């Protein structure tokens, strides 16, 4: 299903027509421009909607939806940083123990230094 282009003013108007409170139109337009309508509204506003309708619960504001968006973004950032740190640690440990077991120069280029017979067990 194709969605026609909507200006920022039209997007704000749609949100207001569905009962969402927008305290500052210009700030909301900037938020939508920088973060994308789909990423903020289509994904996070479902938590604030009257079930089975396109309307928002009473007294729900754009800022509340935006706060949930930023909260989720922060959680994702924390998990990404932790994942990167874990990956760095694992790569460092693998390099250390591999080099300890194979101290010859360029041992990582020698295919005989790797046991690929158990690789399918890891993939299952």
C-alpha positions, 0 to 999 in steps of 0.5 A: 500500500502506497503512502502519499507524501505529507508535509510536516504541517500535514503530519502534525495536522493528522496527529492532532485530528487523532487527538494527540496533543502537540504543545509546540508545532515547530518543535514537533516538526523538527523532531519529525524531520530529524527522526522520521514520522515512521520511526517515531509515530508508527512505531511508538504511538501504538502504546498510546492509542485507543485499541482498534482505532487510530485515535490517541488516549485522552491527554496524550502528548507528542512529547510523551511519544517522543520520550519513549522513542528517545528512551528506546534509542538510549537502551539500544545505544547501551546494548550496542556499546556492551555488544561492541565491548564484548566482541572486542574482548572475545577477539582479543582473547582469541588472538591471544590464545591462538598466538600462544598456541601458534607462535610462528610468524604469520601462523594465522595464514596457515590453514592447517592451524585451524580445525574446521571439522567442528564448524557444522556443530557451531552452525546447528 
